[in-house]
Amino acid sequence: MTEVRKRPTVAIVGAGAAGTLTAVQLCETATRRRTPLDLVLVDPAPEAGRGTAYATPDPRHRLNVPAGGMSCYPDDPGHFTRWLCRHGEPTVSGADFATRHRYGAYLADTLAQAVVRSHGTVSVRRLRTRAERCTGTSEGQAGPGGPAGLAGSAGPVELHLADGGLLTADSAVLATGPAAPTAAWAPPALRTSPRFVNSPWSPGALDAIREDTAGVLLVGTGLTAVDLALTLDRPERTVHAVSRSGLLPQPHALGPADAMEAPSWPRDLTLSALRRTVYRHVSRSVRTHGDWRPALDSLRPHTARLWRSLTPEERGEFLTGEGAVWNTHRHRMAPTTAESVTRARTARRLQVHAGTIADVVESGGQLVVTLSNGRTVRAGWVIDCTGPGQRLEDPLWHGLFATGMAVTGPLGMGAATRDGRLLDAQGRCVRALFTLGAPRRGELWETTAIPEIRVQAATLAQQLLAPPARRAARRRPVDGLGLPLSTHAEAATAYRNGLDRVLKVRAGAEDAFARAVALDPGFALGHAALALLGHECGAAVDVPRALADAQRCARERADERERSFVDVITCRVQSADGDRALLRHLDTHPADALALAAAVPTIAFSGVTDLDDDYALRLVERTSPAYDGHWFHTSLLAFLRQEQGRLHEAGELAHRALGVEPASGHAVHALAHVHYESGAHEAGRDWLDRWVSGQGRGAVHRAHFSWHIALHELALDDPAAVRRRWFAQLAPGRVTGVRALVDSGSLLWRARLSGNWQGELPTSDVLDSVACEVLERPATAFTALHAAVALTAAGDLPALRRLRDHAAGADPVQREVVAPLCDAFAALVEHRFHEAAVGLDALLPDLRKVGGSAAQREVVEETLLYALVSAGRCDAARRLLDARLDRKAAPRDRRMLAGLPG
C-alpha cells in the first residue's frame, strides 16, 4: 500500500526583511521544483517587508547601501534598481541611495509577486500575531525523509501564539531581526523617566518630541542616531549625540568606488596578524585609489570566514578595540545624509560628544545629564539609539534558551547555529528550527545587511525544500526538430509554438515562451529563450530576471544541451565571449534551431559578429546534415547566399523554402535582398507588398519588410511613395522600440541624404519612441550603429557623444567600430565634412562586424557619399556612385551622379 505523505508546512516567524526574503525564496524554489508547500508568516505588523528598518515614512531616512546592492536576489543584483525605474524613478541608477520606505514597498511587492507566481503550488497565510513559545511535538521524528518535498528528518515544532492559537509546522524559520535594546546602560533615574524614549521606532514614540522645541540627547552615534537627528532637526532645537567613541558613521563615496582585490591572508591568522594585514591593505588603497573604501569593501566576502578563524578571546578583543571603528567605516551614511549631518553640525544644531552617561537629574521639566567627560547637557528628551542588544531576550527566544532547544551564540551574541540551523544544548540540530540575519551575529559577525541576508535566505530555501525528485526514465517531450525538453508535455507544446514563431519570424514567440514558463516555472530553456528575445529583439522581458531564472532552473533540472544553451545566453547578455560560446554550443548541438537562429544574422538576431565574414555561411553549411533540407535551414542558406552575391542561387533556395512554408520570414527576407541587390526594384516592391498584405500580416518584423519596400521606393527615386510608406507603416506609433530605431530612423536619414525628404525630418518622433537606455547604452553593436544614425539625423551631439563614451567601454565591436563611427558622425553634424568622410571611409571594411545585412549597413556608405559631396570631393563621390551602380541599378544613384559638378 502506498504511503500518503502530507503536504509540508514551513512557518516563518517575523515578516520583516529577513522573513520576507525567506518567503520569496521558498515560494520561488517550491514553484520551480513543483513542490507543494504551506507557508505561514507569523508577524503582527500590518504589512510584510517593512519591519523596523523600513517602516519609517521620513524621506530623509535613506538606505546605507546603494540601490545596486539591495536586490532581493543574490544572482540578480539589478532587480531593485529596475523596480525603482518601473515605479516612478526612471532615472535612478545602481549608485543611488533610495529611501527606506521605498525599500519596504519593494520588499512587500516582491513577496506579493512571488506569491502570485506560486499560486497552485504554495499556499501562503499571514497570522497577525506573535509567536511567544516554541516546543517540540509528541510525534517525534518525522521519518527518514520528512514530509514530502521537505528536506531534513527532525520532528515538527509547535508555535504557541499570543492570540492563544497553536501552529504546528514541519520547519520554522525564526526571522526575528535584531535583538531589542535593553537600556541596561541607563541609570535608574533615566529608565523610569517619562522623558526617556527607549524604543524610538515604535509607532507614536516621537510624537510628543516633534511637537516640542526642547533639546534632545541621543545616546548612540550610529545610523539610528543619524536618522533621528535628521527627523528631529529644527532651527530652534539643539540635538546632542553621545557615545563612547563619539564617532559618526563615515559617508559613502559620491560615486562608485574602485574595485580592489582582497589581500593575501597570513597562514597563521591571529588577530594581530589580521590587524597588520588589514591596515597595510587600507594604506595601499589610499595610495592607489586615494580612498580607504575600496580596501574595506574588498573584505566583505571574507568577513565571516575571518571572524570564525579568530578565537573567542580574539573576537572579544576586536569588539573592544576595533569594534567602533569597524562599524563607523563599514556601515556608512548615504552621501545626501552625510551632507545634511554636516550642515546640522556646522550650524551647531547637532553636537556630538564622546563619553557615557554618568548621572541624570530631572529639573524644571528637563533632564540634566552629566557625561563621563564632565560635560553637562540639558535636554527635554533622551532617546536610546544604542542599537540592537547583544542577547535575544524576547519571550520566544527566552523560552528556547530556557528549555535547551537553543543556546546563545559566541560572546553571548544571538544564537548558536550550524549553517543557519539552531543548535541545542548538546550541540545538535534536533529540531527543524532555522534562523538568519541578526541572530547569527555571533557566528558570522557581519550578518545584518541585505546582501548577506538574501544569500542566507536562498541557502535556507535550498535546505528546507528537498531537491527535485529523480523521475523514472521516460520519454521526454521534444521541440520542433526532435530535441528533448526537460519539462512536461503542456509546457513543451507552448515552447514548440514559441520556437516555431521564432523560426518563421512571426509575432507571438514571447507570449508562447512566457506561457511555457508559467506552466512550468522550472523550465530552464523557456526562461533562456525569453532572455534572448528581450536582449536581442527588444521584447518586453526583464532580461536579468529571466536569465537568473534560467540559471537557477538549469542547476536543478536540465540536460547538458539545455545547460549549455543557458550558458550561451548568459555569455551573450553579459558580453562575455558570447559569440564563441554560441559556436561551441552549435559544434556539439547542431540541431539546436534556436541557437542557430541566434548565430546567423538575418533579421531576428544580431548573430555572430566578431568572426570572419564567411563564418556564418560555413556554420550553416556545417549544420546542414542535422536539418535534412528543413525549410528553416534552407531559408538561412538562401539569405547567406545573397550576402555572397550568389543572387540566382539565393532566389532559388528562398522559393524552395517558401514552397514548403509560405510564412518563412527568413526566406522572404532573403528574396527581398535578392530583388534589391539585383536592382529589380519594381518587381521586388510589388512582390513584397503583396506578401506583407497577405502571409506577412503576422510577421513580428513586419515593419522591416515595409522598410525593404521603402528602400525600393527610394532607389526608384519616388519621394511621394516613401512618405506614404513612412506614415502608413513606419511612423512611430505603428513601430516602436528597437525596430523604430533600426528601420524608421535609418529610412528617414537615407531619405534626407538622397533628397527624397524635404522639410523637417521627424526624427524626434523616432527618438521619443525609444528608451534612453537603448539609445545611449545599447546592448549590441548593431543597435548602437542605428542609434548613432538616428542621433545624427536629429543633430543631437551631446547624446551622440554619450553613446560614443558607452561604446568605448562596451564590447570589442562597439569599441572598434561604433565609437569611431560616432566620432565621424559628430564631425558631420559639426560640418567638418572632410574629417567625417575620412573617418567613414576607413570604417566601411569593418562594418560587417556589427551584424545585420549589407542593405542595413549601406546607410553608412550613403552618409559617406553625402560627406564627400559636402566636402567638395566630387571625384571621390563619383567613384563611389559608379561602384554602387556597377553593383545594382538605381534611378536615384543615376540622378545623383548626373547632378555632380563636372
GITA-V288563 format. One record per residue. N is the residue number from 0. RES is the residue in three letters. SS is DSSP state (h for helix, s for strand, l for the rest). PHI is phi in degrees with one decimal (NA if undefined). Layout:
# GITA-V288563
n = [N N]
res = [RES RES]
ss = [SS SS]
phi = [PHI PHI]
This chain:
# GITA-V288563
n = [0 1 2 3 4 5 6 7 8 9 10 11 12 13 14 15 16 17 18 19 20 21 22 23 24 25 26 27 28 29 30 31 32 33 34 35 36 37 38 39 40 41 42 43 44 45 46 47 48 49 50 51 52 53 54 55 56 57 58 59 60 61 62 63 64 65 66 67 68 69 70 71 72 73 74 75 76 77 78 79 80 81 82 83 84 85 86 87 88 89 90 91 92 93 94 95 96 97 98 99 100 101 102 103 104 105 106 107 108 109 110 111 112 113 114 115 116 117 118 119 120 121 122 123 124 125 126 127 128 129 130 131 132 133 134 135 136 137 138 139 140 141 142 143 144 145 146 147 148 149 150 151 152 153 154 155 156 157 158 159 160 161 162 163 164 165 166 167 168 169 170 171 172 173 174 175 176 177 178 179 180 181 182 183 184 185 186 187 188 189 190 191 192 193 194 195 196 197 198 199 200 201 202 203 204 205 206 207 208 209 210 211 212 213 214 215 216 217 218 219 220 221 222 223 224 225 226 227 228 229 230 231 232 233 234 235 236 237 238 239 240 241 242 243 244 245 246 247 248 249 250 251 252 253 254 255 256 257 258 259 260 261 262 263 264 265 266 267 268 269 270 271 272 273 274 275 276 277 278 279 280 281 282 283 284 285 286 287 288 289 290 291 292 293 294 295 296 297 298 299 300 301 302 303 304 305 306 307 308 309 310 311 312 313 314 315 316 317 318 319 320 321 322 323 324 325 326 327 328 329 330 331 332 333 334 335 336 337 338 339 340 341 342 343 344 345 346 347 348 349 350 351 352 353 354 355 356 357 358 359 360 361 362 363 364 365 366 367 368 369 370 371 372 373 374 375 376 377 378 379 380 381 382 383 384 385 386 387 388 389 390 391 392 393 394 395 396 397 398 399 400 401 402 403 404 405 406 407 408 409 410 411 412 413 414 415 416 417 418 419 420 421 422 423 424 425 426 427 428 429 430 431 432 433 434 435 436 437 438 439 440 441 442 443 444 445 446 447 448 449 450 451 452 453 454 455 456 457 458 459 460 461 462 463 464 465 466 467 468 469 470 471 472 473 474 475 476 477 478 479 480 481 482 483 484 485 486 487 488 489 490 491 492 493 494 495 496 497 498 499 500 501 502 503 504 505 506 507 508 509 510 511 512 513 514 515 516 517 518 519 520 521 522 523 524 525 526 527 528 529 530 531 532 533 534 535 536 537 538 539 540 541 542 543 544 545 546 547 548 549 550 551 552 553 554 555 556 557 558 559 560 561 562 563 564 565 566 567 568 569 570 571 572 573 574 575 576 577 578 579 580 581 582 583 584 585 586 587 588 589 590 591 592 593 594 595 596 597 598 599 600 601 602 603 604 605 606 607 608 609 610 611 612 613 614 615 616 617 618 619 620 621 622 623 624 625 626 627 628 629 630 631 632 633 634 635 636 637 638 639 640 641 642 643 644 645 646 647 648 649 650 651 652 653 654 655 656 657 658 659 660 661 662 663 664 665 666 667 668 669 670 671 672 673 674 675 676 677 678 679 680 681 682 683 684 685 686 687 688 689 690 691 692 693 694 695 696 697 698 699 700 701 702 703 704 705 706 707 708 709 710 711 712 713 714 715 716 717 718 719 720 721 722 723 724 725 726 727 728 729 730 731 732 733 734 735 736 737 738 739 740 741 742 743 744 745 746 747 748 749 750 751 752 753 754 755 756 757 758 759 760 761 762 763 764 765 766 767 768 769 770 771 772 773 774 775 776 777 778 779 780 781 782 783 784 785 786 787 788 789 790 791 792 793 794 795 796 797 798 799 800 801 802 803 804 805 806 807 808 809 810 811 812 813 814 815 816 817 818 819 820 821 822 823 824 825 826 827 828 829 830 831 832 833 834 835 836 837 838 839 840 841 842 843 844 845 846 847 848 849 850 851 852 853 854 855 856 857 858 859 860 861 862 863 864 865 866 867 868 869 870 871 872 873 874 875 876 877 878 879 880 881 882 883 884 885 886 887 888 889 890 891 892 893 894 895 896 897 898 899 900 901]
res = [MET THR GLU VAL ARG LYS ARG PRO THR VAL ALA ILE VAL GLY ALA GLY ALA ALA GLY THR LEU THR ALA VAL GLN LEU CYS GLU THR ALA THR ARG ARG ARG THR PRO LEU ASP LEU VAL LEU VAL ASP PRO ALA PRO GLU ALA GLY ARG GLY THR ALA TYR ALA THR PRO ASP PRO ARG HIS ARG LEU ASN VAL PRO ALA GLY GLY MET SER CYS TYR PRO ASP ASP PRO GLY HIS PHE THR ARG TRP LEU CYS ARG HIS GLY GLU PRO THR VAL SER GLY ALA ASP PHE ALA THR ARG HIS ARG TYR GLY ALA TYR LEU ALA ASP THR LEU ALA GLN ALA VAL VAL ARG SER HIS GLY THR VAL SER VAL ARG ARG LEU ARG THR ARG ALA GLU ARG CYS THR GLY THR SER GLU GLY GLN ALA GLY PRO GLY GLY PRO ALA GLY LEU ALA GLY SER ALA GLY PRO VAL GLU LEU HIS LEU ALA ASP GLY GLY LEU LEU THR ALA ASP SER ALA VAL LEU ALA THR GLY PRO ALA ALA PRO THR ALA ALA TRP ALA PRO PRO ALA LEU ARG THR SER PRO ARG PHE VAL ASN SER PRO TRP SER PRO GLY ALA LEU ASP ALA ILE ARG GLU ASP THR ALA GLY VAL LEU LEU VAL GLY THR GLY LEU THR ALA VAL ASP LEU ALA LEU THR LEU ASP ARG PRO GLU ARG THR VAL HIS ALA VAL SER ARG SER GLY LEU LEU PRO GLN PRO HIS ALA LEU GLY PRO ALA ASP ALA MET GLU ALA PRO SER TRP PRO ARG ASP LEU THR LEU SER ALA LEU ARG ARG THR VAL TYR ARG HIS VAL SER ARG SER VAL ARG THR HIS GLY ASP TRP ARG PRO ALA LEU ASP SER LEU ARG PRO HIS THR ALA ARG LEU TRP ARG SER LEU THR PRO GLU GLU ARG GLY GLU PHE LEU THR GLY GLU GLY ALA VAL TRP ASN THR HIS ARG HIS ARG MET ALA PRO THR THR ALA GLU SER VAL THR ARG ALA ARG THR ALA ARG ARG LEU GLN VAL HIS ALA GLY THR ILE ALA ASP VAL VAL GLU SER GLY GLY GLN LEU VAL VAL THR LEU SER ASN GLY ARG THR VAL ARG ALA GLY TRP VAL ILE ASP CYS THR GLY PRO GLY GLN ARG LEU GLU ASP PRO LEU TRP HIS GLY LEU PHE ALA THR GLY MET ALA VAL THR GLY PRO LEU GLY MET GLY ALA ALA THR ARG ASP GLY ARG LEU LEU ASP ALA GLN GLY ARG CYS VAL ARG ALA LEU PHE THR LEU GLY ALA PRO ARG ARG GLY GLU LEU TRP GLU THR THR ALA ILE PRO GLU ILE ARG VAL GLN ALA ALA THR LEU ALA GLN GLN LEU LEU ALA PRO PRO ALA ARG ARG ALA ALA ARG ARG ARG PRO VAL ASP GLY LEU GLY LEU PRO LEU SER THR HIS ALA GLU ALA ALA THR ALA TYR ARG ASN GLY LEU ASP ARG VAL LEU LYS VAL ARG ALA GLY ALA GLU ASP ALA PHE ALA ARG ALA VAL ALA LEU ASP PRO GLY PHE ALA LEU GLY HIS ALA ALA LEU ALA LEU LEU GLY HIS GLU CYS GLY ALA ALA VAL ASP VAL PRO ARG ALA LEU ALA ASP ALA GLN ARG CYS ALA ARG GLU ARG ALA ASP GLU ARG GLU ARG SER PHE VAL ASP VAL ILE THR CYS ARG VAL GLN SER ALA ASP GLY ASP ARG ALA LEU LEU ARG HIS LEU ASP THR HIS PRO ALA ASP ALA LEU ALA LEU ALA ALA ALA VAL PRO THR ILE ALA PHE SER GLY VAL THR ASP LEU ASP ASP ASP TYR ALA LEU ARG LEU VAL GLU ARG THR SER PRO ALA TYR ASP GLY HIS TRP PHE HIS THR SER LEU LEU ALA PHE LEU ARG GLN GLU GLN GLY ARG LEU HIS GLU ALA GLY GLU LEU ALA HIS ARG ALA LEU GLY VAL GLU PRO ALA SER GLY HIS ALA VAL HIS ALA LEU ALA HIS VAL HIS TYR GLU SER GLY ALA HIS GLU ALA GLY ARG ASP TRP LEU ASP ARG TRP VAL SER GLY GLN GLY ARG GLY ALA VAL HIS ARG ALA HIS PHE SER TRP HIS ILE ALA LEU HIS GLU LEU ALA LEU ASP ASP PRO ALA ALA VAL ARG ARG ARG TRP PHE ALA GLN LEU ALA PRO GLY ARG VAL THR GLY VAL ARG ALA LEU VAL ASP SER GLY SER LEU LEU TRP ARG ALA ARG LEU SER GLY ASN TRP GLN GLY GLU LEU PRO THR SER ASP VAL LEU ASP SER VAL ALA CYS GLU VAL LEU GLU ARG PRO ALA THR ALA PHE THR ALA LEU HIS ALA ALA VAL ALA LEU THR ALA ALA GLY ASP LEU PRO ALA LEU ARG ARG LEU ARG ASP HIS ALA ALA GLY ALA ASP PRO VAL GLN ARG GLU VAL VAL ALA PRO LEU CYS ASP ALA PHE ALA ALA LEU VAL GLU HIS ARG PHE HIS GLU ALA ALA VAL GLY LEU ASP ALA LEU LEU PRO ASP LEU ARG LYS VAL GLY GLY SER ALA ALA GLN ARG GLU VAL VAL GLU GLU THR LEU LEU TYR ALA LEU VAL SER ALA GLY ARG CYS ASP ALA ALA ARG ARG LEU LEU ASP ALA ARG LEU ASP ARG LYS ALA ALA PRO ARG ASP ARG ARG MET LEU ALA GLY LEU PRO GLY]
ss = [l l l l l l s l s s s s s l l l h h h h h h h h h h h h h h h h h l l l s s s s s s l l l l l l l l l l l l l l l l l l l s l l l l h h h l l l l l l l l l h h h h h h h h l l l l l l l l l l l l s h h h h h h h h h h h h h h h h h h l l l l s s s s s s l l l s s s s s s l l l l l l l l l l l s l s l l l l l l s s s s s l l l l s s s s l s s s s l l l l l l l l l l l l l h h h h l l l l s s l l l l l l l l l h h h h h l l l l s s s s l l l h h h h h h h h h l l l l l l l s s s s s l l l l l l l s l l l l l l l l l l l l l l l l l l l h h h h h h h h h h h h h h h h h h h l l l h h h h h h l h h h h h h h h h h l l h h h h h h h h h h l h h h h h h h h l l s l h h h h h h h h h h h h l l l s s s s s l l s s s s s s s l l s s s s s s l l l l s s s s l s s s s l l l l l l l l l l h h h h h h h h h l l l l s l h h h l l s l s s l l s s l l l l l l l l l l s s s l h h h h h h h h l l l l l h h h h h h h h h h h h h h h s l l l l l l l l l l l l s l l l l l s l l l l h h h h h h h h h h h h h h h h l s l l h h h h h h h h h h h l l l l h h h h h h h h h h h h h h l l l l l h h h h h h h h h h h h h h l l l h h h h h h h h h h h h h h l l l l h h h h h h h h h h h l l l l h h h h h h h l l l l l l l l l l l l l l l h h h h h h h h h h h h l l l l h h h h h h h h h h h h h h l l h h h h h h h h h h h h h h l l l l h h h h h h h h h h h h h l l l h h h h h h h h h h h h h l h h h h s l l h h h h h h h h h h h h h h l l l h h h h h h h h h h h h l s l l s l h h h h h h h h h h h h h h h h h l l l l l l l l l h h h h h h l l l h h h h h l l l l h h h h h h h h h h h h h h l l h h h h h h h h h h h h l l l h h h h h h h h h h h h h h h h h h l l l h h h h h h h h h h h h h h h h h h l l l h h h h h h h h h h h h h h h h h l l l h h h h h h h h h h h h h h l l l h h h h h h h h l l l l]
phi = [NA -78.4 -73.8 -91.3 -98.5 -74.7 -69.6 -72.6 -122.7 -118.6 -103.5 -116.1 -92.9 109.9 -119.3 -78.5 -61.1 -64.1 -65.0 -66.4 -62.2 -66.1 -63.0 -59.9 -66.3 -66.1 -59.2 -74.0 -67.7 -62.8 -66.2 -62.2 -91.6 55.9 -105.7 -59.2 -153.7 -103.4 -117.0 -124.5 -101.2 -113.8 -169.1 -78.3 -63.0 -70.3 -140.7 -72.2 100.5 -86.5 56.0 -81.1 -68.1 -116.9 -88.8 -64.0 -87.6 -67.1 -66.7 -78.8 -88.0 -112.1 -61.1 -100.3 -131.3 -59.1 -56.3 -65.8 -107.1 -115.9 -61.9 -69.3 -115.0 -65.0 -100.2 -142.1 -64.3 -91.0 -61.9 -66.7 -61.7 -66.2 -62.4 -60.9 -62.4 -80.9 -121.3 95.2 -129.5 -66.0 -100.1 -67.5 -124.9 -65.6 -88.8 -83.1 -110.5 -78.7 -75.1 -64.9 -65.2 -63.8 -67.4 -60.7 -64.0 -62.8 -60.3 -62.7 -68.2 -64.0 -64.5 -59.3 -64.8 -64.6 -65.0 -61.9 -66.8 -91.5 -56.8 98.5 -109.7 -118.0 -100.4 -121.5 -123.9 -112.3 -107.5 -83.0 -156.1 -108.3 -92.8 -105.4 -154.7 -130.6 -134.8 -78.7 -107.2 -77.3 -74.4 67.4 -71.6 -91.9 103.9 -56.0 -109.3 66.5 -60.3 -55.0 86.4 -112.3 -78.0 97.1 -127.5 -71.9 -71.8 -63.8 -127.0 -117.4 -105.9 -92.1 -97.2 -64.8 -87.3 93.8 -78.1 -130.0 -116.3 -99.8 -135.1 -73.5 -147.0 -134.9 -109.8 -93.0 -101.5 -86.8 76.8 -65.2 -65.9 -69.3 -66.7 -105.8 56.9 -65.1 -72.4 -79.3 -59.4 -54.4 -63.5 -79.9 -60.5 -92.8 -77.0 -69.2 -95.5 -107.8 -110.4 -97.7 -132.8 -66.9 -90.7 -67.1 -55.5 81.6 -64.1 -104.4 -58.8 -65.7 -69.7 -62.0 -81.8 -99.7 -115.2 -66.6 -64.0 -132.0 -112.9 -97.7 -96.6 121.2 -129.2 -87.6 -65.6 -62.3 -62.9 -62.5 -59.9 -70.1 -62.0 -70.0 -63.0 -94.6 -66.4 -138.2 -57.6 -96.1 -118.6 -107.8 -107.1 -100.9 -136.3 -133.7 -153.5 -56.4 -88.5 67.4 -100.5 -88.1 -59.2 -74.1 -83.2 -68.4 -66.2 -65.9 -124.4 -58.1 -75.5 -66.4 -77.5 -146.1 -76.5 -67.4 -73.4 -79.2 -85.1 -62.4 -64.3 -96.0 -88.6 -101.2 -61.4 -65.0 -67.1 -63.7 -61.4 -63.4 -62.4 -67.1 -65.8 -65.1 -63.7 -64.9 -60.7 -64.2 -64.3 -65.1 -66.9 -83.0 -109.6 71.3 -158.0 -84.7 -62.0 -56.5 -65.2 -67.7 -63.9 -68.6 -80.6 -55.0 -65.2 -107.4 -60.3 -61.9 -64.8 -64.9 -61.4 -68.3 -75.8 -85.1 -74.8 -54.8 -66.5 -67.8 -62.7 -63.0 -64.3 -62.7 -61.0 -73.0 -88.1 -113.6 -55.5 -67.1 -64.4 -59.1 -62.6 -72.6 -94.4 -82.1 -105.5 -102.6 -89.5 -62.6 -56.4 -67.0 -65.2 -61.2 -64.8 -63.9 -63.6 -61.5 -62.7 -65.3 -70.6 -62.1 -82.2 65.5 -80.1 -123.9 -124.4 -111.5 -126.5 -103.1 155.6 -129.4 -86.5 -93.2 -157.2 -136.7 -131.4 -90.6 -148.1 59.5 75.4 -130.3 -103.7 -99.5 -108.5 -97.8 -92.6 -66.3 -85.4 92.4 -79.5 -112.5 -121.5 -97.9 -143.7 -74.1 -144.6 -120.8 -120.7 -78.9 -119.7 -74.1 85.2 -60.2 -76.7 -76.8 -105.5 -82.2 -114.3 -70.6 -56.0 -62.3 -68.1 -57.7 -65.2 -63.9 -67.3 -65.8 -90.1 80.8 -72.0 -149.3 -133.1 -67.9 -81.4 -55.2 59.9 74.5 -95.1 63.3 -125.1 -76.9 -138.2 -129.9 53.8 88.6 -98.2 -67.1 -98.7 -88.7 -63.3 -94.7 77.1 -109.3 -99.0 -84.0 -102.8 -81.3 -113.8 -128.6 -149.6 -157.0 76.5 -55.8 -61.8 -95.8 -61.5 -64.2 -81.0 -114.8 68.1 -89.3 -151.5 -107.2 -97.4 -55.8 -57.3 -82.3 -65.9 -66.1 -67.5 -63.0 -63.6 -63.6 -65.3 -60.9 -60.6 -66.4 -70.7 -74.4 -102.2 -62.2 -58.1 -53.6 -66.0 -75.6 -86.6 -60.7 -57.0 -150.9 -73.1 -87.2 -64.8 -126.5 -82.8 -67.8 -114.4 91.0 -84.0 -68.7 -121.8 -88.1 -159.6 -93.4 -61.8 -67.3 -65.5 -62.9 -62.5 -64.1 -64.9 -60.7 -60.8 -63.0 -64.2 -59.7 -68.9 -63.2 -67.5 -86.9 61.8 -114.5 -67.8 101.1 -63.6 -59.0 -64.2 -66.5 -66.3 -62.8 -66.2 -60.0 -78.6 -69.2 -71.9 -142.7 -61.5 -94.5 -87.0 -60.8 -64.8 -64.1 -63.6 -64.6 -63.7 -63.9 -61.0 -63.7 -64.1 -67.5 -70.9 -104.1 -114.9 72.9 -63.9 -76.8 -126.6 -77.1 -60.8 -59.4 -65.7 -61.8 -67.8 -61.7 -61.7 -60.7 -66.6 -60.9 -66.5 -63.5 -67.1 -98.1 -155.5 -168.0 -89.1 -62.4 -63.0 -65.7 -63.1 -63.0 -65.9 -61.5 -62.0 -61.4 -66.4 -58.8 -63.6 -68.0 -66.8 -92.4 54.2 -115.1 58.5 -63.0 -64.2 -68.7 -62.9 -64.7 -68.7 -62.5 -61.5 -70.7 -60.4 -87.9 -128.7 -64.7 -86.7 -77.6 -66.1 -65.7 -66.1 -65.8 -61.2 -71.0 -81.9 -100.5 -77.9 -112.1 -142.9 -83.6 -126.4 -74.3 75.1 -78.2 -120.4 -111.2 -114.8 -68.1 -59.0 -94.4 -66.2 -60.6 -64.2 -62.8 -64.8 -64.6 -63.9 -68.2 -87.0 -54.1 -59.1 -74.1 -111.8 51.0 76.8 -57.0 -58.0 -65.4 -64.9 -62.0 -63.3 -62.0 -62.6 -59.8 -63.7 -72.2 -64.1 -69.3 -63.8 -75.2 90.1 -88.0 -68.7 -63.6 -64.1 -62.0 -62.1 -62.9 -63.1 -62.5 -65.0 -64.9 -65.9 -69.1 -66.0 -88.6 -134.5 -62.9 -93.4 -66.4 -62.8 -65.8 -66.7 -61.1 -62.1 -61.2 -66.7 -60.2 -70.3 -59.2 -61.9 -68.5 -71.9 -90.8 78.2 -86.4 -70.9 -68.4 -64.6 -63.6 -58.5 -69.0 -63.5 -69.3 -62.2 -65.3 -67.0 -59.3 -79.1 -115.2 -58.5 -79.7 -60.1 -98.4 -70.7 -68.8 -109.0 -56.6 -61.8 -68.0 -67.7 -63.7 -61.5 -62.3 -62.4 -63.9 -62.4 -60.6 -66.7 -64.7 -62.5 -79.4 60.8 -118.0 -62.1 -63.4 -65.6 -61.2 -64.2 -60.6 -62.4 -58.5 -70.4 -83.2 -133.2 -126.3 -71.2 -53.2 107.8 -87.8 -130.7 -134.6 65.0 -61.2 -62.2 -62.7 -68.7 -72.0 -94.8 -64.8 -63.8 -68.2 -62.5 -58.4 -65.1 -67.0 -64.9 -67.1 -61.0 -92.2 78.7 -94.5 -139.5 -100.8 88.7 -65.6 -88.0 -79.1 -68.7 -61.5 -63.4 -65.7 -63.2 -67.6 -89.0 -116.6 -62.7 -58.3 -59.1 -71.3 -70.8 -108.1 -138.2 -66.1 -80.6 -124.2 -65.6 -61.2 -64.2 -62.9 -59.7 -74.3 -63.6 -62.8 -62.1 -63.6 -68.0 -67.1 -60.7 -83.5 69.1 -91.1 -63.4 -57.7 -67.6 -62.9 -72.5 -65.7 -62.2 -62.3 -64.5 -62.8 -61.2 -64.7 -111.5 -98.6 -69.0 -57.9 -67.6 -64.8 -65.4 -84.6 -115.5 -70.6 -59.2 -67.1 -63.0 -61.5 -62.2 -66.6 -65.3 -62.1 -61.8 -64.0 -60.4 -87.5 65.2 -92.3 -68.1 -62.6 -61.7 -63.5 -63.8 -61.8 -65.1 -67.3 -61.1 -67.2 -87.9 -52.3 -65.7 -97.2 -66.4 -59.6 -62.7 -78.5 87.8 75.9 -106.8 -62.8 -65.7 -74.4 -73.0 -60.1 -60.8 -70.9 -62.5 -69.9 -67.3 -60.5 -58.4 -62.2 -64.9 -63.2 -63.3 -66.7 -84.3 80.4 -92.4 -69.5 -64.3 -65.2 -65.3 -64.1 -62.0 -66.4 -67.7 -60.3 -64.6 -65.7 -69.4 -66.4 -73.3 -160.1 -75.0 -158.8 -53.5 -60.8 -66.7 -65.0 -63.9 -67.5 -64.9 -65.9 -85.2 -70.9 -59.9 -47.8]
